[in-house]
Amino acid sequence: MERVSLFCFAASYALSLGLDCLAMWQRLPLFKKWPQLPVWFRGGAWIMAAAGLVAHSLYLWTWQPSIAWQFGWLLVLAWFLAAFSVYEQAHRGRVSWSMFLLPMVLGMVGMATIIGPPPPEEGGLPNLFSMANLNFWNRLHGVLLLAASVVLSVAFIGSLMFLIRARQLKSKLAPGRGLSLFTLEGLETMNKRLVAVAFPLLSAGLGVGVGIMFAHASELDGFSDPKVLGALGLWLVFGVLLGLRYGTRFRGSVMAWMTVGVWLLLVVCLVLPHTLPTGPKASSRNPGVKAP
């Protein structure tokens, strides 16, 4: 299992995406001669995505990258989105979820590769499965922010679907052509519900994080920390988004673009480093560790 690398599951996801794209290319001459090819391509796409998810899981299990470092955080977030993609491919309706999820997964794996794992001197960081050196509040902080990241990522995909669907209708695309998507009303409702779920999760996660900061003020850089400033900015922008949505009844493309902007700000926050105290077990030699 130690031979499993980032390239293994990234290549599987990329191949799955490629097969899905081929299955949608309805003008391909081969499809006229062998009309069953799209079904085979979709089946192959699911097999490769599932193989990538297995390799992804083995990588996380074997190396247990620290979720307190951007590298591990991005890989774990990518795993949840890849699992959602595999599920949707297995229960494929008429919506092309994988065409949006897999590029996002590949992007996160790519960012994780660029950032790289923590240096050897950070080997004591809490890993994916053993968080003994973190107290309850640290764990809760991480779980809430991870859940908010997953939900907001799906909301981002819903916003992209809305914008593409609106473009399809505007250009009067013939039925059966292009990406298969929900109706505009369905996408708007989905986006509204996901944003309404993500904001309380983010607020709770940030609230716990602020409490941790005050409890360990001497071990952190305080509100001057870039990650803290970015997270507070994300929360404020998110709050404005909700205020506009429910206060002024903004709808449609404006809200979709604002959701896209909030997600991009989330990505910036994910790649910024900051320090996280390890709780009562932290010593003077290890007052804090890098965290997402």
C-alpha positions in Angstrom: 0.0 0.0 0.0 3.0 2.3 0.5 3.4 2.3 -3.3 0.1 4.2 -3.7 1.0 7.8 -4.7 -0.9 11.0 -5.5 -0.4 10.2 -9.1 -2.2 6.9 -8.8 -5.6 8.3 -7.8 -5.2 11.6 -9.7 -4.6 9.6 -12.9 -7.7 7.4 -12.2 -9.9 10.5 -11.7 -8.5 12.2 -14.8 -9.2 9.0 -16.9 -12.7 8.8 -15.5 -13.3 12.4 -16.4 -12.0 11.8 -19.9 -14.3 8.8 -20.4 -17.3 10.8 -19.2 -16.4 13.6 -21.7 -16.2 11.0 -24.5 -19.6 9.6 -23.5 -21.1 13.1 -23.9 -19.5 13.8 -27.2 -22.6 12.8 -29.2 -21.2 13.7 -32.6 -18.4 11.2 -32.3 -18.5 9.1 -35.5 -17.9 5.9 -33.6 -21.2 6.4 -31.8 -23.2 6.0 -35.0 -21.5 2.7 -35.7 -21.6 1.4 -32.1 -24.4 3.2 -30.3 -23.7 1.2 -27.1 -20.3 2.9 -26.7 -21.6 5.8 -24.5 -22.9 3.3 -22.0 -19.5 1.5 -22.0 -17.7 4.8 -21.6 -19.9 5.7 -18.6 -19.3 2.3 -17.1 -15.6 2.7 -17.5 -15.7 6.2 -16.1 -17.4 4.8 -12.9 -14.9 2.0 -12.6 -11.9 4.4 -12.9 -13.5 6.8 -10.4 -14.1 4.0 -8.0 -10.5 2.7 -8.4 -9.3 6.3 -7.8 -11.4 6.5 -4.6 -9.9 3.2 -3.4 -6.4 4.3 -4.1 -7.2 7.7 -2.5 -8.5 5.9 0.6 -5.4 3.7 0.8 -3.1 6.7 0.5 -4.9 8.4 3.4 -4.9 5.3 5.5 -1.2 4.5 4.8 0.3 7.9 5.1 -2.2 9.5 7.4 -1.4 13.1 6.3 -2.0 15.7 9.0 -5.3 17.4 8.7 -3.6 20.3 10.6 -1.6 21.0 7.5 -3.0 22.3 4.2 -1.7 19.2 2.4 -3.8 16.8 4.4 -6.8 19.1 4.6 -7.0 19.4 0.8 -6.7 15.7 0.3 -9.4 14.9 2.8 -11.8 17.5 1.3 -11.0 16.0 -2.1 -11.8 12.5 -0.8 -15.3 13.6 0.3 -16.0 15.2 -3.1 -14.7 12.2 -5.0 -16.9 9.9 -2.9 -19.9 12.0 -3.8 -18.9 11.8 -7.4 -18.6 8.0 -7.3 -22.0 7.7 -5.6 -23.7 10.0 -8.2 -22.1 8.1 -11.1 -23.4 4.8 -9.6 -26.9 6.3 -9.3 -26.6 8.3 -12.5 -29.7 10.1 -13.4 -29.6 12.8 -16.1 -27.4 15.2 -14.2 -23.7 15.3 -15.0 -22.3 15.7 -11.5 -18.9 14.1 -12.2 -18.2 16.7 -14.9 -18.0 19.3 -12.1 -16.9 17.2 -9.1 -13.8 15.5 -10.7 -12.2 18.7 -12.0 -12.6 20.2 -8.5 -11.0 17.0 -7.0 -8.1 17.1 -9.4 -7.6 20.8 -8.6 -7.4 20.1 -4.9 -5.0 17.2 -5.4 -2.9 19.5 -7.6 -2.8 22.2 -4.9 -1.9 19.6 -2.3 0.9 18.4 -4.5 2.2 22.0 -4.9 2.0 22.7 -1.2 3.5 19.3 -0.3 3.4 17.4 3.0 4.7 18.9 6.2 8.5 18.9 6.7 10.0 16.1 8.9 10.3 18.4 11.9 6.5 18.7 11.9 6.1 14.9 12.1 4.2 15.2 15.4 1.3 16.9 13.9 -2.1 15.4 14.5 -2.9 13.0 11.7 -6.1 11.9 10.1 -6.9 9.0 12.5 -4.9 9.8 15.6 -5.8 13.1 17.3 -4.8 12.2 20.8 -2.8 15.5 21.2 -5.9 17.6 20.4 -8.6 18.3 22.9 -12.4 18.1 22.2 -12.6 21.7 21.1 -9.8 21.4 18.6 -11.5 18.3 17.1 -14.8 20.1 16.9 -13.3 23.1 15.3 -11.8 20.9 12.5 -14.9 18.8 12.0 -17.2 21.9 11.7 -14.9 23.6 9.2 -14.5 20.5 7.1 -18.2 20.0 7.0 -18.7 23.6 6.0 -16.0 23.3 3.3 -17.8 20.2 1.8 -21.2 21.8 1.8 -19.9 25.1 0.3 -18.0 23.2 -2.4 -21.3 21.5 -3.5 -23.0 24.9 -3.4 -20.3 26.2 -5.7 -20.9 23.4 -8.1 -24.7 24.1 -7.9 -23.9 27.8 -8.8 -21.8 26.7 -11.8 -24.6 24.5 -12.9 -27.1 27.4 -12.6 -24.9 29.7 -14.7 -24.4 27.0 -17.4 -28.1 26.1 -17.5 -29.0 29.8 -17.8 -26.6 30.0 -20.7 -28.1 27.0 -22.4 -31.6 28.4 -22.2 -30.4 31.8 -23.5 -28.7 30.2 -26.5 -31.7 27.9 -27.1 -29.6 24.8 -27.1 -31.4 21.8 -28.6 -32.7 19.2 -26.2 -30.1 16.4 -25.6 -27.2 18.6 -26.4 -24.7 19.9 -23.8 -24.5 19.0 -20.2 -27.5 17.4 -18.5 -28.5 19.6 -15.6 -31.4 20.4 -13.2 -33.9 23.1 -14.0 -33.0 26.7 -13.0 -35.6 26.5 -10.3 -34.2 23.3 -8.9 -30.6 24.6 -9.0 -31.6 27.8 -7.3 -33.4 25.9 -4.5 -30.5 23.6 -4.1 -28.0 26.4 -3.8 -30.2 28.3 -1.3 -30.5 25.3 1.0 -26.8 24.4 0.8 -25.7 28.0 1.6 -28.2 28.0 4.5 -26.5 24.9 5.9 -22.9 25.9 5.2 -23.1 29.3 7.0 -24.1 27.9 10.5 -21.4 25.3 10.2 -18.8 27.9 9.3 -20.0 30.2 12.0 -19.8 27.5 14.6 -16.4 26.4 13.5 -15.1 29.9 13.5 -16.7 30.5 16.9 -14.9 27.5 18.4 -11.7 28.7 16.7 -12.0 32.1 18.3 -12.6 30.5 21.7 -9.4 28.4 21.2 -7.5 31.6 20.3 -8.5 33.3 23.5 -7.7 30.2 25.6 -4.2 30.0 24.1 -3.6 33.7 23.3 0.1 33.4 24.3 0.7 30.6 21.8 -0.8 32.2 18.7 -0.3 35.3 16.6 -3.8 36.5 17.4 -6.0 38.3 15.0 -2.9 39.4 13.0 -2.6 35.8 11.8 -3.3 35.7 8.0 -5.5 32.6 8.3 -7.6 34.2 11.0 -8.1 37.4 9.0 -9.0 35.4 5.9 -11.5 33.3 7.9 -13.1 36.4 9.4 -13.3 38.0 5.9 -14.9 34.8 4.6 -17.5 34.8 7.3 -18.4 38.5 6.7 -18.7 38.0 3.0 -20.8 34.9 3.6 -23.0 36.9 6.0 -23.5 39.6 3.3 -24.4 36.9 0.8 -27.2 35.6 3.1 -28.4 39.1 3.9 -28.8 39.9 0.2 -30.4 36.6 -0.4 -33.1 36.8 2.3 -33.2 40.6 2.9 -33.4 42.0 -0.6 -34.5 38.8 -2.3 -31.6 38.7 -4.8 -31.9 35.7 -7.0 -30.6 34.1 -10.1 -27.2 34.7 -11.7 -26.2 37.4 -9.2 -26.4 35.0 -6.2 -24.7 32.3 -8.2 -21.7 34.5 -8.9 -21.6 35.6 -5.3 -21.5 32.0 -4.2 -18.7 31.3 -6.6 -16.8 34.3 -5.0 -17.4 32.9 -1.5 -16.0 29.5 -2.5 -12.9 31.1 -4.1 -12.3 33.0 -0.9 -12.7 29.7 1.0 -9.9 28.2 -1.2 -7.6 31.1 -0.3 -8.3 30.5 3.4 -7.6 26.8 3.0 -4.1 27.3 1.6 -3.1 29.9 4.2 -1.1 28.6 7.1 -1.5 29.5 10.8 -0.7 28.1 14.2 -3.0 25.8 16.2 -2.4 25.0 19.9 -2.4 21.3 20.8 -4.3 22.0 24.0 -3.2 21.1 27.5 -0.6 18.7 26.2 1.3 21.4 24.4 4.7 21.9 25.8 7.2 24.8 25.5 9.0 22.8 22.8 5.8 22.4 20.7 3.5 25.4 21.5 1.6 25.0 18.3 1.3 23.4 15.0 0.4 24.5 11.5 -3.2 24.2 10.7 -5.5 24.9 7.8 
